[in-house]
């Protein structure tokens, strides 16, 4: 999974590192102020 924070104009900001846990994914939030993320899942 590759979450990318988006700015107010829906432009990509620096991607964040997600971690796979036993019961789901953990995303660090708050480092970059945003309310929208683009989530891309690769299998």
C-alpha distance matrix in Angstrom:
0.0 3.8 6.4 9.8 13.0 15.8 19.5 22.4 22.7 19.1 18.7 15.6 16.0 14.5 10.7 10.1 8.7 6.8 8.6 8.7 12.3 14.8 14.7 11.2 8.7 10.5 10.1 13.1 15.0 18.5 18.3 18.2 20.2 18.4 18.2 15.6 11.9 10.3 6.9 5.7 4.5 6.0 8.6
3.8 0.0 3.8 6.5 10.0 12.7 16.3 19.5 19.7 16.2 15.4 12.1 12.3 10.9 7.2 7.3 7.1 6.9 9.9 11.3 14.8 17.8 17.6 14.0 10.9 11.5 9.8 12.0 13.6 16.6 15.9 15.4 17.6 16.0 16.3 13.7 9.9 8.2 6.0 5.2 6.5 8.0 11.4
6.4 3.8 0.0 3.8 6.6 9.6 13.2 16.2 16.9 13.5 13.2 10.1 10.2 9.5 6.1 6.0 7.4 7.1 10.7 12.5 15.4 18.5 17.7 14.0 10.7 10.6 8.0 9.9 10.5 13.4 13.2 12.4 14.1 12.2 12.5 10.0 6.3 5.6 4.5 6.2 8.5 11.1 14.5
9.8 6.5 3.8 0.0 3.8 6.4 9.9 13.2 13.6 10.5 9.6 6.4 6.5 6.6 4.4 6.2 9.0 10.1 13.8 16.0 19.0 22.2 21.4 17.6 14.3 13.6 10.4 11.1 10.9 12.9 12.2 10.4 12.1 10.2 11.2 8.7 5.5 5.1 6.5 8.2 11.4 13.7 17.3
13.0 10.0 6.6 3.8 0.0 3.8 6.8 10.1 11.4 8.8 8.5 6.2 5.4 6.9 6.4 7.5 11.0 12.0 15.7 18.1 20.6 23.8 22.7 19.0 15.7 14.4 10.8 10.7 9.2 10.3 10.1 7.6 8.6 6.5 8.0 6.1 4.4 6.3 8.8 11.4 14.6 17.2 20.8
15.8 12.7 9.6 6.4 3.8 0.0 3.8 6.8 7.6 5.0 5.3 4.8 5.6 8.8 9.3 11.2 14.7 15.7 19.4 21.6 24.1 27.2 25.7 22.1 19.0 17.9 14.4 14.3 12.3 12.8 12.7 9.4 9.3 6.6 7.8 5.6 5.6 6.9 10.4 12.9 16.5 19.1 22.8
19.5 16.3 13.2 9.9 6.8 3.8 0.0 3.8 5.5 5.2 5.4 6.6 6.7 10.2 11.9 13.7 17.4 18.7 22.4 24.9 27.2 30.3 28.9 25.3 22.2 20.7 17.0 16.3 13.7 13.1 13.0 9.3 8.3 6.2 8.3 7.5 8.9 10.6 14.2 16.7 20.3 22.9 26.6
22.4 19.5 16.2 13.2 10.1 6.8 3.8 0.0 3.8 5.5 7.4 9.8 10.4 14.1 15.6 17.3 20.9 21.9 25.5 27.8 29.9 32.8 31.0 27.5 24.7 23.3 19.8 19.1 16.2 15.3 15.8 12.1 10.0 7.8 8.7 8.5 11.0 12.8 16.5 19.1 22.7 25.6 29.2
22.7 19.7 16.9 13.6 11.4 7.6 5.5 3.8 0.0 3.8 5.5 8.9 10.7 14.5 16.1 18.5 22.1 23.2 27.0 29.1 31.5 34.4 32.7 29.1 26.2 25.3 21.8 21.5 18.9 18.4 18.4 14.7 13.3 11.0 11.8 10.5 12.3 12.9 16.7 18.8 22.6 25.1 28.8
19.1 16.2 13.5 10.5 8.8 5.0 5.2 5.5 3.8 0.0 3.8 6.5 9.1 12.7 13.5 15.9 19.3 20.2 23.9 25.8 28.3 31.2 29.5 25.8 23.0 22.4 19.1 19.3 17.1 17.3 17.4 13.9 13.0 10.2 10.6 8.1 9.1 9.2 13.0 15.0 18.7 21.3 24.9
18.7 15.4 13.2 9.6 8.5 5.3 5.4 7.4 5.5 3.8 0.0 3.8 6.5 10.1 11.6 14.6 18.1 19.6 23.4 25.6 28.4 31.5 30.3 26.5 23.4 22.6 19.1 19.0 17.3 17.4 16.7 13.2 13.2 11.1 12.6 10.3 10.3 10.0 13.6 15.0 18.8 20.9 24.6
15.6 12.1 10.1 6.4 6.2 4.8 6.6 9.8 8.9 6.5 3.8 0.0 3.8 6.7 7.9 11.1 14.5 16.2 20.0 22.4 25.3 28.6 27.7 23.9 20.6 19.8 16.3 16.3 15.1 15.7 14.6 11.5 12.5 10.8 12.5 10.1 8.8 8.3 11.4 12.6 16.2 18.1 21.9
16.0 12.3 10.2 6.5 5.4 5.6 6.7 10.4 10.7 9.1 6.5 3.8 0.0 3.8 6.3 9.1 12.8 15.1 18.8 21.6 24.4 27.9 27.2 23.6 20.0 18.6 14.9 14.1 12.9 13.1 11.4 8.4 10.2 9.5 12.1 10.6 9.5 10.1 12.7 14.2 17.6 19.4 23.2
14.5 10.9 9.5 6.6 6.9 8.8 10.2 14.1 14.5 12.7 10.1 6.7 3.8 0.0 3.8 6.6 9.9 12.9 16.4 19.5 22.4 26.0 25.8 22.3 18.6 17.0 13.5 12.5 12.4 12.9 10.5 8.6 11.5 11.5 14.3 12.9 11.0 11.4 13.0 14.1 16.9 18.3 21.9
10.7 7.2 6.1 4.4 6.4 9.3 11.9 15.6 16.1 13.5 11.6 7.9 6.3 3.8 0.0 3.8 6.8 9.4 13.0 15.9 19.0 22.5 22.4 18.8 15.2 13.9 10.7 10.6 11.2 12.8 11.0 9.9 12.7 12.1 14.1 12.3 9.4 9.4 10.1 10.9 13.4 14.9 18.3
10.1 7.3 6.0 6.2 7.5 11.2 13.7 17.3 18.5 15.9 14.6 11.1 9.1 6.6 3.8 0.0 3.8 6.4 10.0 13.2 15.9 19.6 19.5 16.2 12.4 10.6 7.5 7.1 8.5 10.7 9.1 9.3 12.3 12.1 13.8 12.7 9.9 10.7 10.5 11.8 13.6 15.3 18.3
8.7 7.1 7.4 9.0 11.0 14.7 17.4 20.9 22.1 19.3 18.1 14.5 12.8 9.9 6.8 3.8 0.0 3.8 6.7 10.1 12.9 16.7 17.2 14.1 10.4 8.9 6.9 7.3 10.2 12.9 11.5 12.5 15.6 15.4 16.7 15.6 12.5 12.8 11.6 12.2 12.9 14.1 16.6
6.8 6.9 7.1 10.1 12.0 15.7 18.7 21.9 23.2 20.2 19.6 16.2 15.1 12.9 9.4 6.4 3.8 0.0 3.8 6.8 9.6 13.2 13.5 10.3 6.7 5.7 4.9 7.1 10.1 13.5 13.2 14.3 16.8 16.1 16.6 15.3 12.2 12.5 10.3 11.2 11.1 12.7 14.8
8.6 9.9 10.7 13.8 15.7 19.4 22.4 25.5 27.0 23.9 23.4 20.0 18.8 16.4 13.0 10.0 6.7 3.8 0.0 3.8 6.3 10.0 11.0 8.6 5.6 5.2 6.8 9.0 12.4 15.9 15.7 17.4 19.8 19.4 19.6 18.6 15.6 15.9 13.3 13.8 12.7 13.8 15.1
8.7 11.3 12.5 16.0 18.1 21.6 24.9 27.8 29.1 25.8 25.6 22.4 21.6 19.5 15.9 13.2 10.1 6.8 3.8 0.0 3.8 6.9 8.2 6.1 4.6 6.5 9.2 12.1 15.2 18.8 19.1 20.7 22.7 21.9 21.5 20.3 17.2 17.1 13.9 14.0 12.0 13.0 13.3
12.3 14.8 15.4 19.0 20.6 24.1 27.2 29.9 31.5 28.3 28.4 25.3 24.4 22.4 19.0 15.9 12.9 9.6 6.3 3.8 0.0 3.8 5.5 5.2 5.6 6.9 10.5 13.2 16.2 19.6 20.4 22.4 24.2 23.4 22.8 22.1 19.4 19.8 16.7 17.3 15.2 16.4 16.4
14.8 17.8 18.5 22.2 23.8 27.2 30.3 32.8 34.4 31.2 31.5 28.6 27.9 26.0 22.5 19.6 16.7 13.2 10.0 6.9 3.8 0.0 3.8 5.9 8.2 10.2 13.9 16.7 19.4 22.9 23.9 25.9 27.4 26.5 25.6 24.8 22.2 22.5 19.2 19.5 17.0 18.0 17.3
14.7 17.6 17.7 21.4 22.7 25.7 28.9 31.0 32.7 29.5 30.3 27.7 27.2 25.8 22.4 19.5 17.2 13.5 11.0 8.2 5.5 3.8 0.0 3.8 7.2 9.5 13.1 16.1 18.3 21.8 23.4 25.0 26.1 24.9 23.4 22.7 20.5 21.0 17.8 18.6 16.4 18.1 17.6
11.2 14.0 14.0 17.6 19.0 22.1 25.3 27.5 29.1 25.8 26.5 23.9 23.6 22.3 18.8 16.2 14.1 10.3 8.6 6.1 5.2 5.9 3.8 0.0 3.8 6.9 10.1 13.5 15.5 19.2 20.6 21.9 23.0 21.6 20.2 19.3 16.8 17.2 14.0 14.9 13.0 15.0 15.2
8.7 10.9 10.7 14.3 15.7 19.0 22.2 24.7 26.2 23.0 23.4 20.6 20.0 18.6 15.2 12.4 10.4 6.7 5.6 4.6 5.6 8.2 7.2 3.8 0.0 3.8 6.6 10.1 12.4 16.1 17.2 18.5 19.9 18.6 17.7 16.7 14.0 14.5 11.5 12.8 11.4 13.7 14.6
10.5 11.5 10.6 13.6 14.4 17.9 20.7 23.3 25.3 22.4 22.6 19.8 18.6 17.0 13.9 10.6 8.9 5.7 5.2 6.5 6.9 10.2 9.5 6.9 3.8 0.0 3.8 6.7 9.3 12.9 14.0 15.7 17.3 16.6 16.2 15.8 13.5 14.8 12.5 14.3 13.9 16.1 17.6
10.1 9.8 8.0 10.4 10.8 14.4 17.0 19.8 21.8 19.1 19.1 16.3 14.9 13.5 10.7 7.5 6.9 4.9 6.8 9.2 10.5 13.9 13.1 10.1 6.6 3.8 0.0 3.8 6.1 9.8 10.6 12.0 13.7 13.1 13.1 12.7 10.4 12.2 10.7 13.0 13.5 16.0 18.3
13.1 12.0 9.9 11.1 10.7 14.3 16.3 19.1 21.5 19.3 19.0 16.3 14.1 12.5 10.6 7.1 7.3 7.1 9.0 12.1 13.2 16.7 16.1 13.5 10.1 6.7 3.8 0.0 3.8 6.9 7.3 9.5 11.5 11.9 12.8 13.2 11.6 13.9 13.3 15.7 16.7 19.1 21.5
15.0 13.6 10.5 10.9 9.2 12.3 13.7 16.2 18.9 17.1 17.3 15.1 12.9 12.4 11.2 8.5 10.2 10.1 12.4 15.2 16.2 19.4 18.3 15.5 12.4 9.3 6.1 3.8 0.0 3.8 5.7 7.2 8.2 8.6 9.4 10.7 10.0 13.1 13.4 16.4 18.0 20.8 23.5
18.5 16.6 13.4 12.9 10.3 12.8 13.1 15.3 18.4 17.3 17.4 15.7 13.1 12.9 12.8 10.7 12.9 13.5 15.9 18.8 19.6 22.9 21.8 19.2 16.1 12.9 9.8 6.9 3.8 0.0 3.8 5.4 5.8 7.7 9.5 11.7 11.9 15.3 16.3 19.4 21.4 24.2 27.0
18.3 15.9 13.2 12.2 10.1 12.7 13.0 15.8 18.4 17.4 16.7 14.6 11.4 10.5 11.0 9.1 11.5 13.2 15.7 19.1 20.4 23.9 23.4 20.6 17.2 14.0 10.6 7.3 5.7 3.8 0.0 3.8 6.5 9.0 11.7 13.2 12.9 15.8 16.8 19.4 21.5 23.9 26.9
18.2 15.4 12.4 10.4 7.6 9.4 9.3 12.1 14.7 13.9 13.2 11.5 8.4 8.6 9.9 9.3 12.5 14.3 17.4 20.7 22.4 25.9 25.0 21.9 18.5 15.7 12.0 9.5 7.2 5.4 3.8 0.0 3.8 6.1 9.5 10.7 10.9 13.7 15.6 18.3 20.9 23.4 26.7
20.2 17.6 14.1 12.1 8.6 9.3 8.3 10.0 13.3 13.0 13.2 12.5 10.2 11.5 12.7 12.3 15.6 16.8 19.8 22.7 24.2 27.4 26.1 23.0 19.9 17.3 13.7 11.5 8.2 5.8 6.5 3.8 0.0 3.8 7.1 9.4 10.9 14.2 16.5 19.6 22.4 25.2 28.5
18.4 16.0 12.2 10.2 6.5 6.6 6.2 7.8 11.0 10.2 11.1 10.8 9.5 11.5 12.1 12.1 15.4 16.1 19.4 21.9 23.4 26.5 24.9 21.6 18.6 16.6 13.1 11.9 8.6 7.7 9.0 6.1 3.8 0.0 3.8 5.7 7.7 11.2 13.7 17.0 20.0 23.1 26.4
18.2 16.3 12.5 11.2 8.0 7.8 8.3 8.7 11.8 10.6 12.6 12.5 12.1 14.3 14.1 13.8 16.7 16.6 19.6 21.5 22.8 25.6 23.4 20.2 17.7 16.2 13.1 12.8 9.4 9.5 11.7 9.5 7.1 3.8 0.0 3.8 6.9 10.5 12.8 16.4 19.2 22.6 25.7
15.6 13.7 10.0 8.7 6.1 5.6 7.5 8.5 10.5 8.1 10.3 10.1 10.6 12.9 12.3 12.7 15.6 15.3 18.6 20.3 22.1 24.8 22.7 19.3 16.7 15.8 12.7 13.2 10.7 11.7 13.2 10.7 9.4 5.7 3.8 0.0 3.8 6.9 9.6 13.1 16.1 19.5 22.7
11.9 9.9 6.3 5.5 4.4 5.6 8.9 11.0 12.3 9.1 10.3 8.8 9.5 11.0 9.4 9.9 12.5 12.2 15.6 17.2 19.4 22.2 20.5 16.8 14.0 13.5 10.4 11.6 10.0 11.9 12.9 10.9 10.9 7.7 6.9 3.8 0.0 3.8 6.1 9.6 12.6 15.9 19.2
10.3 8.2 5.6 5.1 6.3 6.9 10.6 12.8 12.9 9.2 10.0 8.3 10.1 11.4 9.4 10.7 12.8 12.5 15.9 17.1 19.8 22.5 21.0 17.2 14.5 14.8 12.2 13.9 13.1 15.3 15.8 13.7 14.2 11.2 10.5 6.9 3.8 0.0 3.8 6.5 9.9 13.0 16.5
6.9 6.0 4.5 6.5 8.8 10.4 14.2 16.5 16.7 13.0 13.6 11.4 12.7 13.0 10.1 10.5 11.6 10.3 13.3 13.9 16.7 19.2 17.8 14.0 11.5 12.5 10.7 13.3 13.4 16.3 16.8 15.6 16.5 13.7 12.8 9.6 6.1 3.8 0.0 3.8 6.5 9.9 13.1
5.7 5.2 6.2 8.2 11.4 12.9 16.7 19.1 18.8 15.0 15.0 12.6 14.2 14.1 10.9 11.8 12.2 11.2 13.8 14.0 17.3 19.5 18.6 14.9 12.8 14.3 13.0 15.7 16.4 19.4 19.4 18.3 19.6 17.0 16.4 13.1 9.6 6.5 3.8 0.0 3.8 6.6 10.0
4.5 6.5 8.5 11.4 14.6 16.5 20.3 22.7 22.6 18.7 18.8 16.2 17.6 16.9 13.4 13.6 12.9 11.1 12.7 12.0 15.2 17.0 16.4 13.0 11.4 13.9 13.5 16.7 18.0 21.4 21.5 20.9 22.4 20.0 19.2 16.1 12.6 9.9 6.5 3.8 0.0 3.8 6.6
6.0 8.0 11.1 13.7 17.2 19.1 22.9 25.6 25.1 21.3 20.9 18.1 19.4 18.3 14.9 15.3 14.1 12.7 13.8 13.0 16.4 18.0 18.1 15.0 13.7 16.1 16.0 19.1 20.8 24.2 23.9 23.4 25.2 23.1 22.6 19.5 15.9 13.0 9.9 6.6 3.8 0.0 3.8
8.6 11.4 14.5 17.3 20.8 22.8 26.6 29.2 28.8 24.9 24.6 21.9 23.2 21.9 18.3 18.3 16.6 14.8 15.1 13.3 16.4 17.3 17.6 15.2 14.6 17.6 18.3 21.5 23.5 27.0 26.9 26.7 28.5 26.4 25.7 22.7 19.2 16.5 13.1 10.0 6.6 3.8 0.0
